[in-house]
Amino acid sequence: MEVADRVLVRRYAELDLSVGLVMGDGGCLVVDTRGDERQGAELAAEVRRITRDPWTVVITHSHFDHSFGTRPFLECAVWAQEGCRTDLIEGGAGTKDTWARRYREEGRPGIADDIEKTDIVLPDHLVTDRAELAVGGRRVVMAHFGRGHSSNDLVVHVPDAGVVFAGDLVENGAPPAYGDAYPLEWPTAVDGLLGLTGDGDVIVPGHGDPVDRAFVIAQHAEIAALAGLCEEVAAGWMHVQDAVRLSPYPEDTTRTALRRSAEP
C-alpha cells in the first residue's frame, strides 16, 4: 500500500511483519528485509517489479525477522544502528538455531530450513545517534533514541512525506514484545520518535498496519505505565501479582517486562 507520496508499505502474514520502500528520483530505500534469504529474495523481486532504481537498505533493529533477509539485496549499502552489527555478530548464530528449532516444533520445517541456510549479512554503514541519507533526492533521517524494544532500535523518518518507520518501538495488533527489551528506557525512545511526528503523519510499526500519532501517544502511555510498575516492583514497593493485575498488558507480557527490568 502507498501510505504517502512514493512511500510504500508491504505487510506479510508471517509474523504480521511490515516492511517499507521509499522511492526517489533515481534511487530507493528498502526498510527491513524479512526473516531469511528466501523471504528477502521474494521482497527484492517485489521491489524490482515496482522500480529498477538502485537500492539502499536500512535495518530498524537486529531481530531476525527484520534483518536476516538482506543478502539478496547486495551489493548495496546496508545501514543500521551500530549495536545492530554487534548483536548480529554476537547473537546471530544462536538466533538462527533458536528460531529454526521453534519452527520445526511448530511443524513448519520449510521455514526452519530457510533460516538455517541463511547467511547473515552485517550492516556496513553504522549510525550512532543520527544520520541522514539522500534517497533519489529525498532526505531521509535515521535516528536512535536509546534502548527500547531492543538495544539498537533505529527510526527512519521521511520528512517530505510525513512518514516514520518505527520498527518494533511501536506495535499494532499485539502487545509490545519485551523479550529482548529495556522496559525502563522504552518510553524515552518513543518520546524521541514522537518528537519527529506531527498531526497527520503516518507511523509504520514493525508489525501490523500503519497508525497515526494518536495511536502512538496512547501506546506510549501504556509502555510508560508498565515501566512504572517495573520500577515499583524492583524497589520492593509492589508485589509482582499486583503489577500483573494493574498492567495494561497481558500477564505473560508483564512478567517478561518485569524480568527484563530486573536484569543487569
ZAFINU-73372 format. One record per residue (C-alpha): residue number from 1; residue in one letter; x, y, z. Coordinates in steps of 0.25 Angstrom, whole numbers, plus 5000, padded with zeros to 4 digits. Layout:
! ZAFINU-73372
> n/res/c1/c2/c3
> NUM/A/X/Y/Z
...
! end
This chain:
! ZAFINU-73372
> n/res/c1/c2/c3
> 1/M/5000/5000/5000
> 2/E/5005/5014/4997
> 3/V/5004/5022/5010
> 4/A/5009/5035/5005
> 5/D/5016/5040/4992
> 6/R/5025/5029/4987
> 7/V/5025/5023/5001
> 8/L/5020/5008/5001
> 9/V/5018/4998/5012
> 10/R/5016/4983/5010
> 11/R/5010/4975/5021
> 12/Y/5013/4960/5022
> 13/A/5005/4949/5028
> 14/E/5017/4943/5034
> 15/L/5019/4949/5048
> 16/D/5010/4961/5043
> 17/L/5023/4968/5038
> 18/S/5022/4981/5031
> 19/V/5034/4986/5022
> 20/G/5036/4999/5015
> 21/L/5040/5005/5001
> 22/V/5044/5019/4999
> 23/M/5045/5023/4985
> 24/G/5052/5036/4980
> 25/D/5057/5040/4966
> 26/G/5068/5030/4962
> 27/G/5069/5023/4976
> 28/C/5061/5016/4986
> 29/L/5062/5011/5001
> 30/V/5057/4997/5006
> 31/V/5053/4998/5021
> 32/D/5056/4984/5027
> 33/T/5058/4971/5019
> 34/R/5050/4960/5025
> 35/G/5054/4947/5033
> 36/D/5062/4939/5023
> 37/E/5069/4939/5010
> 38/R/5057/4933/5003
> 39/Q/5048/4943/5009
> 40/G/5058/4954/5005
> 41/A/5058/4949/4991
> 42/E/5043/4950/4990
> 43/L/5043/4964/4995
> 44/A/5055/4968/4986
> 45/A/5046/4963/4974
> 46/E/5034/4971/4978
> 47/V/5043/4983/4979
> 48/R/5048/4981/4965
> 49/R/5034/4980/4960
> 50/I/5032/4994/4965
> 51/T/5045/5001/4962
> 52/R/5058/4997/4955
> 53/D/5066/5009/4962
> 54/P/5078/5005/4971
> 55/W/5074/5002/4985
> 56/T/5080/5004/4999
> 57/V/5075/4996/5011
> 58/V/5073/5001/5025
> 59/I/5070/4991/5037
> 60/T/5062/4996/5048
> 61/H/5068/4986/5058
> 62/S/5075/4973/5059
> 63/H/5064/4963/5061
> 64/F/5064/4952/5051
> 65/D/5050/4955/5045
> 66/H/5055/4969/5041
> 67/S/5069/4967/5037
> 68/F/5072/4952/5032
> 69/G/5067/4955/5018
> 70/T/5078/4964/5014
> 71/R/5087/4956/5005
> 72/P/5078/4957/4992
> 73/F/5080/4972/4992
> 74/L/5095/4972/4991
> 75/E/5103/4979/4987
> 76/C/5098/4992/4993
> 77/A/5100/5000/5006
> 78/V/5093/4994/5018
> 79/W/5090/5004/5029
> 80/A/5087/5001/5044
> 81/Q/5090/5005/5058
> 82/E/5104/5001/5062
> 83/G/5098/4992/5072
> 84/C/5091/4984/5062
> 85/R/5104/4979/5056
> 86/T/5109/4976/5069
> 87/D/5097/4968/5073
> 88/L/5097/4960/5059
> 89/I/5112/4957/5062
> 90/E/5110/4952/5076
> 91/G/5096/4946/5075
> 92/G/5092/4943/5061
> 93/A/5096/4929/5060
> 94/G/5089/4926/5073
> 95/T/5077/4933/5068
> 96/K/5077/4924/5055
> 97/D/5077/4912/5064
> 98/T/5066/4916/5073
> 99/W/5056/4920/5062
> 100/A/5059/4908/5053
> 101/R/5056/4899/5065
> 102/R/5044/4907/5068
> 103/Y/5038/4906/5054
> 104/R/5041/4891/5054
> 105/E/5034/4889/5067
> 106/E/5022/4897/5061
> 107/G/5022/4887/5049
> 108/R/5028/4897/5039
> 109/P/5041/4891/5034
> 110/G/5042/4899/5021
> 111/I/5044/4912/5029
> 112/A/5053/4905/5039
> 113/D/5062/4900/5027
> 114/D/5062/4914/5021
> 115/I/5066/4920/5034
> 116/E/5077/4910/5035
> 117/K/5082/4913/5021
> 118/T/5082/4928/5023
> 119/D/5095/4935/5022
> 120/I/5094/4947/5032
> 121/V/5099/4960/5026
> 122/L/5105/4970/5035
> 123/P/5102/4985/5033
> 124/D/5113/4993/5027
> 125/H/5108/5007/5029
> 126/L/5106/5010/5044
> 127/V/5098/5020/5052
> 128/T/5102/5024/5066
> 129/D/5091/5034/5069
> 130/R/5087/5041/5056
> 131/A/5090/5041/5041
> 132/E/5084/5046/5028
> 133/L/5082/5040/5014
> 134/A/5079/5046/5001
> 135/V/5070/5035/4994
> 136/G/5067/5039/4980
> 137/G/5068/5053/4984
> 138/R/5059/5051/4996
> 139/R/5064/5054/5010
> 140/V/5063/5042/5020
> 141/V/5067/5043/5035
> 142/M/5071/5031/5043
> 143/A/5071/5033/5058
> 144/H/5074/5025/5070
> 145/F/5067/5030/5083
> 146/G/5073/5020/5092
> 147/R/5069/5005/5096
> 148/G/5055/5001/5096
> 149/H/5049/4989/5089
> 150/S/5064/4985/5086
> 151/S/5078/4991/5089
> 152/N/5079/4996/5075
> 153/D/5065/5002/5070
> 154/L/5066/5011/5058
> 155/V/5055/5020/5054
> 156/V/5054/5024/5039
> 157/H/5048/5038/5036
> 158/V/5044/5043/5022
> 159/P/5041/5057/5025
> 160/D/5035/5061/5012
> 161/A/5025/5050/5013
> 162/G/5021/5051/5027
> 163/V/5025/5036/5030
> 164/V/5032/5030/5041
> 165/F/5037/5015/5041
> 166/A/5037/5012/5055
> 167/G/5042/4997/5055
> 168/D/5037/4990/5067
> 169/L/5037/5002/5076
> 170/V/5022/5002/5072
> 171/E/5013/4990/5071
> 172/N/5000/4989/5065
> 173/G/4991/4977/5067
> 174/A/4999/4971/5078
> 175/P/5005/4975/5091
> 176/P/5019/4981/5090
> 177/A/5030/4970/5091
> 178/Y/5038/4971/5103
> 179/G/5047/4958/5101
> 180/D/5059/4966/5098
> 181/A/5055/4979/5103
> 182/Y/5059/4990/5112
> 183/P/5045/4993/5119
> 184/L/5050/5005/5127
> 185/E/5056/5012/5115
> 186/W/5046/5009/5105
> 187/P/5037/5021/5108
> 188/T/5048/5031/5105
> 189/A/5051/5024/5092
> 190/V/5037/5026/5088
> 191/D/5037/5041/5093
> 192/G/5048/5043/5083
> 193/L/5040/5036/5072
> 194/L/5028/5045/5075
> 195/G/5037/5057/5074
> 196/L/5039/5054/5059
> 197/T/5024/5054/5056
> 198/G/5012/5063/5055
> 199/D/4997/5062/5053
> 200/G/4994/5055/5040
> 201/D/5007/5048/5040
> 202/V/5008/5033/5037
> 203/I/5015/5024/5047
> 204/V/5019/5010/5041
> 205/P/5020/4999/5052
> 206/G/5029/4987/5050
> 207/H/5017/4979/5051
> 208/G/5003/4982/5047
> 209/D/4997/4993/5039
> 210/P/5001/5007/5039
> 211/V/4996/5016/5050
> 212/D/4995/5031/5054
> 213/R/5001/5039/5064
> 214/A/4989/5038/5074
> 215/F/4991/5023/5074
> 216/V/5006/5024/5077
> 217/I/5003/5034/5089
> 218/A/4993/5024/5094
> 219/Q/5003/5013/5093
> 220/H/5014/5021/5100
> 221/A/5005/5023/5112
> 222/E/5003/5008/5113
> 223/I/5018/5006/5112
> 224/A/5021/5017/5122
> 225/A/5011/5011/5132
> 226/L/5017/4997/5131
> 227/A/5031/5004/5133
> 228/G/5026/5010/5146
> 229/L/5021/4997/5150
> 230/C/5034/4990/5148
> 231/E/5041/5001/5156
> 232/E/5031/4999/5168
> 233/V/5034/4984/5168
> 234/A/5049/4986/5167
> 235/A/5049/4995/5178
> 236/G/5040/4986/5187
> 237/W/5028/4995/5187
> 238/M/5019/4986/5180
> 239/H/5017/4971/5179
> 240/V/5018/4964/5165
> 241/Q/5004/4959/5165
> 242/D/4999/4974/5168
> 243/A/5007/4979/5156
> 244/V/5001/4968/5147
> 245/R/4987/4972/5152
> 246/L/4990/4987/5149
> 247/S/4997/4985/5136
> 248/P/4991/4990/5123
> 249/Y/4997/4977/5116
> 250/P/4994/4962/5118
> 251/E/5001/4954/5129
> 252/D/5012/4948/5120
> 253/T/5016/4961/5114
> 254/T/5016/4968/5128
> 255/R/5024/4957/5134
> 256/T/5034/4957/5123
> 257/A/5036/4972/5125
> 258/L/5038/4970/5140
> 259/R/5048/4960/5138
> 260/R/5056/4969/5127
> 261/S/5055/4981/5136
> 262/A/5062/4973/5148
> 263/E/5073/4968/5139
> 264/P/5086/4976/5140
! end
